[in-house]
């Protein structure tokens, strides 16, 4: 049973790494609310592989 769990873990780790590699190459943007500021507000997130992560 432990060997099966270890094999599943390795394959899950491989899937996670594959998704991470794809996401590093894929631009995206998102808008959401935040409570990081006393009154709340909108937070804009943009990921561009050439320019990096921008949050405002």
C-alpha positions as CSV (number, residue, x, y, z in Angstrom):
1,X,0.0,0.0,0.0
2,X,2.8,2.5,0.8
3,X,4.5,1.8,-2.5
4,X,1.3,2.6,-4.3
5,X,0.9,5.9,-2.4
6,X,4.5,6.8,-3.2
7,X,4.0,6.1,-6.9
8,X,0.8,8.3,-6.8
9,X,2.7,11.0,-5.1
10,X,5.5,11.0,-7.7
11,X,3.0,11.1,-10.5
12,X,1.1,14.0,-8.8
13,X,4.4,15.8,-8.4
14,X,5.1,15.3,-12.1
15,X,1.7,16.7,-13.0
16,X,2.1,19.7,-10.8
17,X,5.5,20.5,-12.3
18,X,4.0,20.1,-15.8
19,X,1.3,22.6,-15.0
20,X,3.8,25.0,-13.4
21,X,5.9,25.0,-16.5
22,X,2.9,25.8,-18.7
23,X,1.7,28.5,-16.3
24,X,5.1,30.2,-16.3
25,X,4.8,30.6,-20.1
26,X,1.1,31.7,-20.2
27,X,0.2,35.4,-19.7
28,X,-2.9,36.1,-17.6
29,X,-4.7,38.8,-15.7
30,X,-7.1,38.9,-12.8
31,X,-9.2,41.4,-10.8
32,X,-10.4,40.8,-7.3
33,X,-11.1,42.5,-4.0
34,X,-8.6,42.7,-1.2
35,X,-8.8,43.6,2.5
36,X,-5.1,44.4,2.6
37,X,-6.1,48.1,2.9
38,X,-8.2,49.3,5.7
39,X,-11.2,50.0,3.6
40,X,-10.8,47.2,1.0
41,X,-10.6,47.8,-2.7
42,X,-9.8,46.2,-6.1
43,X,-6.5,44.5,-6.8
44,X,-5.3,44.0,-10.4
45,X,-2.9,41.2,-11.1
46,X,-1.1,40.7,-14.4
47,X,1.5,38.0,-15.2
48,X,3.5,38.4,-18.4
49,X,6.4,36.0,-18.8
50,X,8.5,38.7,-20.4
51,X,7.8,41.4,-17.8
52,X,7.0,39.4,-14.6
53,X,4.2,39.8,-12.1
54,X,2.5,43.2,-11.6
55,X,0.0,43.9,-8.8
56,X,-1.7,47.2,-8.3
